Amino acid sequence: MKIAVLGGGHGAYAAAADLSLAGHEVRLWRRDATALAEVITHGSIRLKDADGARDVAIHTATADIGLALRGVQLIVLPTPALAQDDIAQAMAPYLQDGQVVFLAPGTFGSFAMARRVRALGSTADVRWAETGTLPYLARKHGPREVNLTIRAAHLPTGVYPACHAQDTLALIRMAYPSVHACGDALSGALMNAGPIIHPPLIVMNAAPLQHFERWDIHNEGTQPSVRAVTDRLDGERMAVREAVGWGAPHYPLRDHYENDRWMYGDAHKKLVKSGDWREYIDLQHHRYVTEDIELGLAFLCSVARWSGVDAPIAHGILAITGGYLGRDLRLGPRTLESLQLNHHSPGQLRELLHHGERS
């Protein structure tokens, strides 16, 4: 299958190498041609995983998004949600009928990006999908080297418009067999693990993160008090999912720590053992803040307000983060209010997400 992978981060390089290794024709796009130069020169990404290190040939590495998207069936975006608006603007002129855009994860970006490309004049009949996490736990070790700690075992995925879910998921499963249906775009967004696992780790580790040059929030930073808050926050997420009409499986985050039933299987010990997450985290600009709190947690809080679910932990963490950032995060761009969806009834929103927004 012809696949475009858009982005220059850990997840994008892992996806490009892994999908190429699986036999797909992969086109890796990154807007920064200088940063992509090593991959272009060598024609490969050096992939390290449990099977060792090897160079994996990449069919095309380019800063030309039109070239990357031309004729592909699947477009994979393992990119932070805060990049989605810019990418939507870049890709809009080149989208083609029948293409599937897979956001991993999405933060309700399947809806937001679809709306954005339509506003930019695209009339292409494109399907959008989003899942609950990156398909990989991975970290780049150099300009063309990526260490892949683990691949996802389960990828619950919502589709927009949901009426096209069957064909859309069938195509994505050609690249990611672990993908399975979880409903519409709202359901997919409420599977997003980032706004659950990272906000408590950021807020409750704020002092050591600012004090030490490097700090592993998943090792020393994950203590019983933090776990207790994370479980409560995840309980609020699951209560919201139930309130908007989506039942189990919810993929409770406690399974990430306690057994092998979560999206990555038994991953937490491998994540800690790798040492790749002992890092410097800027409390102002790291994606755990800009993506998972300012966008993802704010989105969860807005859906909780809209659905009438009491979510004191979510609102509290959002308020504390807004306190040190100096702004009200309830007014973020990825809330139901900002997207002008908060006036819909649950039935109306379900209908809109099933059939899609009319132009």
C-alpha positions as CSV (number, residue, x, y, z in Angstrom):
1,M,0.0,0.0,0.0
2,K,1.1,3.6,-0.7
3,I,1.3,5.5,2.6
4,A,2.3,9.1,3.5
5,V,3.7,9.7,6.9
6,L,3.6,13.4,7.9
7,G,5.8,14.7,10.6
8,G,9.4,14.8,11.9
9,G,9.1,13.6,15.5
10,H,9.6,10.3,17.3
11,G,6.3,8.8,16.1
12,A,6.7,9.8,12.5
13,Y,10.1,8.3,12.1
14,A,9.0,5.1,13.9
15,A,6.0,4.9,11.6
16,A,8.0,5.5,8.4
17,A,10.5,2.8,9.3
18,D,8.0,0.3,10.7
19,L,5.6,0.6,7.8
20,S,8.5,0.4,5.3
21,L,9.7,-2.7,7.1
22,A,6.2,-4.2,6.6
23,G,6.5,-3.8,2.9
24,H,4.5,-0.6,2.3
25,E,5.6,2.2,0.0
26,V,6.2,5.0,2.4
27,R,6.6,8.7,1.7
28,L,7.9,10.6,4.7
29,W,7.1,14.3,4.7
30,R,8.7,16.9,7.0
31,R,8.4,20.6,6.3
32,D,12.0,21.2,7.5
33,A,14.2,19.9,4.6
34,T,17.4,20.6,6.5
35,A,16.3,18.4,9.4
36,L,15.3,15.7,6.9
37,A,18.6,15.9,5.0
38,E,20.2,12.8,6.7
39,V,17.2,10.6,5.7
40,I,17.2,12.0,2.2
41,T,21.0,11.4,1.8
42,H,21.0,7.9,3.1
43,G,17.6,6.9,1.8
44,S,16.9,5.2,5.1
45,I,16.0,5.4,8.8
46,R,18.1,3.4,11.3
47,L,15.6,1.4,13.3
48,K,16.4,-0.1,16.7
49,D,14.0,-2.5,18.4
50,A,14.0,-5.9,20.1
51,D,15.4,-7.5,16.9
52,G,18.4,-5.2,16.9
53,A,19.5,-2.3,14.7
54,R,19.3,-2.1,11.0
55,D,18.8,0.5,8.2
56,V,15.3,0.5,6.7
57,A,15.0,2.0,3.2
58,I,12.4,4.7,2.9
59,H,10.8,5.0,-0.6
60,T,10.6,8.8,-0.5
61,A,11.6,11.5,2.0
62,T,10.6,14.9,1.0
63,A,9.7,18.5,2.1
64,D,7.2,18.6,-0.7
65,I,3.8,17.7,0.7
66,G,2.2,17.5,-2.7
67,L,4.7,14.8,-3.7
68,A,4.1,13.0,-0.5
69,L,0.3,12.9,-0.8
70,R,0.0,12.2,-4.6
71,G,-1.7,8.8,-5.1
72,V,-1.4,7.5,-1.6
73,Q,-4.2,5.6,0.0
74,L,-3.4,6.2,3.7
75,I,-2.1,9.4,5.3
76,V,-0.7,8.8,8.8
77,L,-0.2,11.7,11.2
78,P,1.7,10.6,14.3
79,T,2.1,14.3,15.2
80,P,1.1,16.5,18.1
81,A,-2.4,17.9,17.9
82,L,-1.1,21.5,18.1
83,A,0.5,20.9,14.6
84,Q,-2.8,19.7,13.0
85,D,-4.0,23.2,11.9
86,D,-0.8,24.0,10.0
87,I,-0.7,20.5,8.5
88,A,-4.4,20.8,7.4
89,Q,-3.5,24.0,5.7
90,A,-0.5,22.5,3.9
91,M,-2.3,19.3,2.8
92,A,-5.7,20.8,1.8
93,P,-4.8,21.6,-1.9
94,Y,-3.5,18.1,-2.4
95,L,-6.1,15.8,-0.8
96,Q,-7.8,13.3,-3.2
97,D,-11.0,11.4,-3.1
98,G,-10.9,8.2,-1.3
99,Q,-7.9,8.9,0.9
100,V,-7.9,8.1,4.6
101,V,-6.2,10.3,7.2
102,F,-5.3,8.5,10.4
103,L,-4.5,10.6,13.4
104,A,-2.5,8.8,16.1
105,P,-3.7,10.1,18.4
106,G,-6.2,12.9,17.4
107,T,-7.6,15.0,20.3
108,F,-10.8,15.3,18.2
109,G,-8.6,16.4,15.3
110,S,-10.5,14.1,12.9
111,F,-13.4,16.5,13.2
112,A,-11.3,19.7,13.5
113,M,-9.0,19.0,10.6
114,A,-11.9,17.9,8.3
115,R,-13.6,21.2,9.0
116,R,-10.4,23.1,8.4
117,V,-9.6,21.6,5.0
118,R,-13.2,22.3,3.9
119,A,-12.9,25.9,5.0
120,L,-9.7,26.1,2.9
121,G,-11.7,25.0,-0.2
122,S,-10.9,21.3,-0.4
123,T,-13.8,19.3,-1.9
124,A,-12.0,15.9,-1.7
125,D,-14.1,13.1,-0.3
126,V,-11.7,12.1,2.5
127,R,-12.3,9.9,5.5
128,W,-10.7,10.8,8.9
129,A,-9.9,8.5,11.9
130,E,-8.2,8.9,15.2
131,T,-7.0,6.4,17.8
132,G,-6.1,6.6,21.5
133,T,-2.3,6.6,21.4
134,L,0.7,6.5,19.1
135,P,1.1,3.1,17.6
136,Y,4.6,3.1,19.1
137,L,6.6,3.9,22.2
138,A,9.6,5.4,20.5
139,R,12.4,8.0,20.8
140,K,14.7,9.4,18.2
141,H,18.4,8.9,18.9
142,G,19.7,11.0,16.0
143,P,18.7,12.7,12.8
144,R,17.8,9.4,11.1
145,E,17.8,7.0,14.0
146,V,14.8,5.9,16.1
147,N,14.5,3.5,19.0
148,L,11.2,1.6,19.1
149,T,10.5,0.2,22.5
150,I,7.2,-1.3,21.9
151,R,4.3,-1.5,19.3
152,A,0.7,-1.1,20.3
153,A,-1.3,-4.2,20.7
154,H,-4.7,-2.5,20.6
155,L,-5.7,0.7,18.8
156,P,-9.3,1.6,19.4
157,T,-10.2,4.0,16.6
158,G,-13.1,6.4,15.9
159,V,-14.0,7.4,12.4
160,Y,-15.4,10.7,10.9
161,P,-17.9,10.5,9.3
162,A,-18.8,7.4,11.2
163,C,-21.1,6.1,8.4
164,H,-17.9,5.2,6.6
165,A,-16.3,3.3,9.5
166,Q,-16.2,-0.2,8.0
167,D,-14.3,0.7,4.8
168,T,-12.1,3.2,6.6
169,L,-11.0,0.8,9.3
170,A,-10.4,-2.0,6.8
171,L,-7.9,0.2,4.9
172,I,-6.1,1.3,8.1
173,R,-5.9,-2.3,9.3
174,M,-3.8,-3.1,6.2
175,A,-1.1,-1.0,7.9
176,Y,-2.1,-1.4,11.5
177,P,-3.8,-4.8,12.2
178,S,-4.3,-3.8,15.8
179,V,-6.8,-1.2,14.9
180,H,-10.4,-1.9,15.9
181,A,-13.7,0.1,15.9
182,C,-14.6,2.2,18.9
183,G,-17.3,4.4,17.4
184,D,-17.3,8.0,16.1
185,A,-14.8,10.8,16.3
186,L,-15.9,11.8,19.8
187,S,-15.5,8.2,21.1
188,G,-12.0,8.1,19.5
189,A,-11.0,11.4,21.1
190,L,-12.2,10.1,24.5
191,M,-9.9,7.1,24.1
192,N,-6.9,9.5,24.0
193,A,-4.5,8.4,26.8
194,G,-2.2,11.5,26.7
195,P,-4.6,13.8,28.5
196,I,-4.9,11.2,31.3
197,I,-1.4,9.9,31.9
198,H,0.6,13.1,31.4
199,P,-1.3,16.0,33.2
200,P,-1.0,14.4,36.7
201,L,2.7,13.5,36.0
202,I,3.4,17.1,34.9
203,V,1.5,18.9,37.7
204,M,2.6,16.6,40.6
205,N,6.2,16.5,39.4
206,A,6.5,20.2,38.6
207,A,9.1,21.0,41.3
208,P,11.6,18.2,40.3
209,L,11.0,18.9,36.6
210,Q,12.1,22.4,37.2
211,H,14.9,21.5,39.6
212,F,16.7,18.6,37.9
213,E,18.3,18.7,34.5
214,R,16.6,15.4,33.6
215,W,13.7,13.7,35.3
216,D,11.9,10.5,34.5
217,I,8.2,11.1,35.2
218,H,7.4,7.5,34.5
219,N,10.0,6.1,37.0
220,E,10.6,8.3,40.1
221,G,7.8,10.5,39.1
222,T,5.2,7.7,39.2
223,Q,4.5,7.2,42.9
224,P,1.3,5.9,44.6
225,S,-0.1,9.4,45.2
226,V,0.3,10.2,41.5
227,R,-1.2,6.9,40.4
228,A,-4.2,7.5,42.7
229,V,-4.9,10.9,41.0
230,T,-4.4,9.3,37.5
231,D,-6.9,6.6,38.3
232,R,-9.4,9.2,39.5
233,L,-8.9,11.3,36.4
234,D,-9.3,8.2,34.2
235,G,-12.5,7.4,36.0
236,E,-13.8,10.8,35.0
237,R,-12.9,10.1,31.4
238,M,-14.8,6.8,31.5
239,A,-17.8,8.4,33.1
240,V,-17.8,11.0,30.3
241,R,-17.7,8.2,27.7
242,E,-20.6,6.5,29.3
243,A,-22.6,9.7,29.5
244,V,-22.2,10.4,25.8
245,G,-23.3,6.9,25.0
246,W,-20.2,4.8,24.5
247,G,-19.7,1.8,26.7
248,A,-16.8,-0.6,27.4
249,P,-14.1,-1.3,26.5
250,H,-12.7,2.0,27.8
251,Y,-9.1,0.8,28.1
252,P,-8.7,1.9,31.7
253,L,-5.2,3.3,32.2
254,R,-4.6,1.2,35.3
255,D,-4.1,-1.7,32.9
256,H,-1.0,0.1,31.6
257,Y,0.6,-0.3,35.0
258,E,-0.9,-3.5,36.3
259,N,-1.3,-6.0,33.5
260,D,-1.0,-6.6,29.7
261,R,-4.5,-5.7,28.6
262,W,-3.9,-2.0,27.8
263,M,-3.2,-0.6,24.3
264,Y,0.5,-1.3,24.5
265,G,0.2,-4.6,26.3
266,D,2.6,-4.9,29.2
267,A,4.6,-1.7,28.4
268,H,5.3,0.3,31.6
269,K,8.3,-1.8,32.7
270,K,9.8,-1.7,29.2
271,L,9.2,2.1,29.0
272,V,11.1,2.7,32.3
273,K,13.8,0.2,31.5
274,S,14.6,1.9,28.2
275,G,15.7,5.1,29.9
276,D,14.5,7.1,26.9
277,W,12.0,9.0,29.0
278,R,14.6,10.4,31.4
279,E,14.5,13.9,29.8
280,Y,14.2,17.6,30.2
281,I,10.6,18.7,30.2
282,D,9.8,22.4,29.8
283,L,6.7,23.1,31.8
284,Q,5.7,25.9,29.4
285,H,6.3,24.4,26.0
286,H,6.6,20.6,26.2
287,R,3.8,18.8,24.2
288,Y,2.6,17.1,27.5
289,V,1.5,20.7,28.4
290,T,0.6,22.2,25.0
291,E,-1.0,19.1,23.6
292,D,-2.2,17.0,26.5
293,I,-3.3,19.7,28.9
294,E,-4.1,22.8,26.8
295,L,-5.8,20.9,24.1
296,G,-6.6,17.4,25.3
297,L,-7.5,17.9,28.9
298,A,-9.4,21.1,28.1
299,F,-11.4,19.1,25.5
300,L,-12.2,16.4,28.1
301,C,-13.4,19.1,30.6
302,S,-15.6,20.7,27.9
303,V,-17.3,17.4,27.1
304,A,-17.7,16.8,30.9
305,R,-19.5,20.2,31.2
306,W,-21.6,19.5,28.1
307,S,-22.6,16.1,29.3
308,G,-23.2,17.0,32.9
309,V,-20.5,14.8,34.4
310,D,-18.8,15.9,37.6
311,A,-15.0,16.0,36.8
312,P,-13.2,17.7,39.7
313,I,-9.8,16.2,39.0
314,A,-9.8,17.2,35.4
315,H,-11.0,20.7,36.1
316,G,-8.5,21.0,39.0
317,I,-5.5,20.0,37.0
318,L,-6.6,22.3,34.2
319,A,-6.9,25.2,36.6
320,I,-3.5,24.6,38.3
321,T,-1.8,24.4,34.9
322,G,-3.6,27.6,33.8
323,G,-2.4,29.1,37.1
324,Y,1.3,28.8,36.4
325,L,0.8,29.5,32.7
326,G,-1.1,32.6,33.5
327,R,-4.2,32.0,31.4
328,D,-7.6,30.4,31.5
329,L,-7.3,27.1,29.7
330,R,-11.1,26.6,29.7
331,L,-11.0,28.9,26.7
332,G,-8.8,26.7,24.6
333,P,-9.3,26.1,20.8
334,R,-10.2,22.4,21.1
335,T,-13.2,22.7,23.4
336,L,-16.8,22.1,22.3
337,E,-17.5,25.7,23.0
338,S,-14.7,26.9,20.7
339,L,-15.8,24.4,18.0
340,Q,-19.4,25.7,18.4
341,L,-20.7,22.2,19.2
342,N,-21.8,22.8,22.8
343,H,-25.3,23.9,21.7
344,H,-26.0,20.5,20.1
345,S,-28.0,17.9,22.0
346,P,-26.3,14.5,22.4
347,G,-28.6,13.2,19.6
348,Q,-27.7,16.0,17.3
349,L,-24.0,15.7,17.8
350,R,-24.2,11.9,17.3
351,E,-26.0,12.5,14.0
352,L,-23.5,15.2,12.9
353,L,-20.5,12.9,13.6
354,H,-22.2,10.0,11.8
355,H,-23.0,11.8,8.6
356,G,-20.5,14.6,8.6
357,E,-20.8,18.3,8.6
358,R,-22.6,19.7,5.6
359,S,-20.6,22.3,3.6
